[in-house]
């Protein structure tokens, strides 16, 4: 499924979560807004900035920004959808680890994720 709200021409906002980069944080995986290109962290990350972006903007379509993944998500419908090819790059750089970014992920990152209040 494609929708007029998806803009295949808009490039991603960067190579990492905008809010985590701004605040010195880290993420587990990255998601790309298929409407405006905003890169945010996934719901497994502490910040959950991709979902926060949807709530702040109403941009309902997101695509994985992980290498080798091309799936889309519709936040309003709560389901996976088909989507068009998006402007490159299609993922964060291959040398960028997940979780990332390199040098900011704490050694006890799994424990921190397990300990968070949902």
Secondary structure, DSSP 4 states (H G I P E B T S, - for coil): ---TT--TTPPPS-SS-HHHHHHT--BSSEEEETTT--EEE-TTSSS-HHHHHHHHH---EEEE-STT---EEETTTTEEE-----SSP-SS-TTS-SSBSTTTS-TTHHHHHHHS--
